[in-house]
């Protein structure tokens, strides 16, 4: 048990926060008194004028001490992070986690100053049709289908623009049905031991 120095009530040790500088390793005030004091205690306010937009901002003491530049949050992304990304991120493309090639858009940055990358096959289709494809988050809208199933083969002949998700799935289902037709004809076999499908090239030549 311990007495709180603020409310003068005797409380369990679990009601006190940790303090490595005190003798018993606990704060002198209980948690409820500390929370009440932090709410009622006014924070110091500091004003600064953004060097980019010229607007005067007001922030608390802790935000002011952490500041490294004299830019507001919006201007910091454009004037500071953009320049840093130009020097650090020199990769023109990379392969995403879902297997698509991402291409860097030169001179384009998001609101936080990060370099914008777009999928290569979408850029090729948009350049081919002369407009942006109509897509939304969650896979809704127009989709791009890779004819040979290779996500990295972004030749124009290997890409097909589908009007929506259902159209894209219908095309995939065609390939699914053809594969099972080949299984029924013995051209593709399935091994239960390896749990893999295999193409019987000898049977394919005889038919």
C-alpha positions in Angstrom: 0.0 0.0 0.0 1.1 3.6 -0.7 -0.2 7.1 0.0 -0.7 9.4 -3.0 1.0 12.7 -2.5 -1.9 14.5 -4.3 -5.2 13.1 -3.2 -3.6 11.7 0.2 -5.5 8.4 -0.2 -4.0 5.0 0.5 -4.0 2.8 -2.6 -2.6 -0.4 -3.9 0.8 -0.4 -5.5 -0.8 -1.3 -8.8 -2.5 2.2 -8.8 0.9 3.9 -9.2 3.0 4.2 -12.3 6.7 3.3 -12.5 9.5 5.8 -11.8 13.0 4.5 -11.8 14.3 7.6 -10.0 12.2 7.1 -6.8 13.3 4.8 -4.0 10.5 2.3 -4.4 10.4 2.5 -8.2 6.9 4.1 -8.2 5.6 7.5 -8.8 4.5 9.7 -5.8 1.1 10.4 -7.4 -1.4 7.7 -8.4 -2.4 7.1 -12.0 -5.8 8.8 -11.7 -4.2 12.0 -10.3 -1.5 12.0 -12.9 -4.1 11.7 -15.7 -6.2 14.5 -14.2 -3.2 16.8 -13.9 -2.1 16.2 -17.5 -5.6 17.2 -18.7 -5.9 20.3 -16.6 -2.3 21.5 -17.1 -2.1 24.0 -20.0 0.5 23.2 -22.6 2.8 25.9 -23.9 2.0 27.1 -27.4 4.6 28.2 -30.0 3.9 30.0 -33.2 6.0 29.7 -36.4 5.6 30.9 -40.0 6.0 28.3 -42.7 8.9 29.3 -45.1 7.0 27.8 -48.1 3.4 28.9 -47.8 3.8 31.8 -45.4 1.0 30.7 -43.1 1.5 31.1 -39.4 0.9 27.9 -37.4 0.5 27.2 -33.7 1.8 24.0 -32.2 2.5 22.7 -28.6 5.9 22.7 -27.0 6.7 19.0 -27.7 5.9 19.3 -31.4 7.9 22.5 -31.6 11.0 20.9 -30.1 10.8 18.0 -32.5 10.8 20.2 -35.6 13.8 20.0 -37.8 12.7 22.5 -40.5 10.5 25.5 -40.7 7.9 24.0 -42.9 4.3 23.0 -42.1 3.2 19.4 -42.5 1.9 19.8 -46.0 4.9 21.8 -47.3 7.3 19.5 -45.6 6.2 16.6 -47.8 6.7 18.6 -51.0 9.9 20.5 -50.2 11.9 18.1 -48.0 10.7 14.5 -48.5 10.5 14.9 -52.3 14.1 16.0 -52.6 15.2 13.1 -50.4 13.3 10.6 -52.5 14.9 11.9 -55.7 18.4 11.2 -54.3 17.8 8.0 -52.5 15.3 6.0 -54.6 17.1 5.4 -57.9 15.4 2.1 -58.9 13.3 2.6 -62.0 11.2 -0.5 -61.5 10.8 -3.5 -59.2 8.6 -6.6 -58.8 5.8 -6.3 -56.3 4.8 -8.9 -53.8 1.9 -10.1 -56.0 4.2 -10.6 -59.0 3.6 -7.5 -61.1 6.3 -5.1 -62.5 6.1 -1.6 -60.9 7.5 1.3 -62.9 8.6 4.6 -61.3 6.7 7.7 -62.5 9.3 10.4 -63.0 8.4 13.6 -61.2 5.2 12.2 -59.5 5.0 12.0 -55.7 2.2 11.4 -53.3 1.0 13.8 -50.5 3.8 12.5 -48.2 6.5 13.0 -50.8 7.0 9.3 -51.7 7.8 8.3 -55.2 4.8 7.0 -57.1 5.0 3.6 -58.9 2.4 2.2 -61.2 1.9 -1.3 -62.7 3.6 -1.6 -66.1 0.8 -3.5 -67.8 -1.8 -0.9 -66.8 0.4 1.9 -68.2 0.7 0.0 -71.5 -3.0 -0.5 -71.8 -3.7 3.1 -71.0 -1.3 4.2 -73.6 -2.9 1.9 -76.1 -6.5 3.0 -75.5 -5.6 6.7 -74.9 -7.2 7.0 -71.5 -7.0 5.8 -67.9 -8.7 2.5 -67.1 -11.8 2.8 -64.9 -10.8 0.9 -61.7 -11.6 1.3 -58.0 -10.2 -0.2 -54.8 -11.1 -3.8 -54.2 -10.7 -4.9 -57.8 -13.9 -3.2 -59.0 -14.1 -1.9 -62.5 -12.0 -2.6 -65.6 -9.3 -5.3 -65.4 -6.3 -6.2 -67.5 -5.9 -9.9 -68.4 -2.5 -11.6 -69.2 -3.2 -14.0 -72.0 -0.4 -16.4 -71.3 -0.7 -16.1 -67.5 2.7 -14.5 -67.1 2.4 -11.3 -65.1 5.8 -10.1 -66.3 5.0 -10.5 -70.0 3.6 -7.1 -70.6 3.7 -7.1 -74.4 0.7 -5.4 -76.0 -0.3 -8.6 -77.7 -0.4 -10.4 -74.3 -2.7 -7.9 -72.7 -6.5 -7.7 -72.9 -8.7 -5.1 -71.3 -11.8 -6.6 -69.5 -14.8 -4.4 -68.8 -15.2 -5.6 -65.3 -14.2 -8.3 -62.8 -16.9 -10.8 -64.0 -15.5 -10.5 -67.6 -12.0 -11.2 -66.3 -13.2 -14.3 -64.3 -15.1 -15.6 -67.3 -12.0 -15.6 -69.4 -10.0 -17.4 -66.6 -12.8 -20.0 -66.3 -12.4 -20.8 -70.0 -8.8 -21.9 -69.4 -9.9 -23.8 -66.3 -12.4 -25.8 -68.3 -10.0 -26.5 -71.1 -7.4 -27.8 -68.6 -9.9 -30.4 -67.2 -10.8 -31.4 -70.8 -7.1 -32.2 -71.3 -7.2 -34.2 -68.1 -10.2 -36.3 -69.3 -8.4 -37.0 -72.6 -5.2 -38.1 -70.9 -3.0 -35.3 -72.1 -2.7 -34.0 -68.5 -2.3 -36.5 -65.7 -2.4 -36.1 -61.9 -0.1 -37.9 -59.5 -1.6 -38.5 -56.0 1.9 -39.2 -54.6 3.4 -35.9 -55.7 0.0 -34.1 -55.8 1.0 -32.4 -59.1 -0.4 -32.3 -62.6 1.9 -33.2 -65.5 1.7 -32.9 -69.3 2.0 -36.2 -71.2 3.8 -34.9 -74.3 3.8 -38.4 -75.9 0.0 -38.5 -75.8 -0.2 -35.0 -77.1 1.9 -35.9 -80.2 -0.2 -39.0 -81.1 -3.5 -37.0 -81.0 
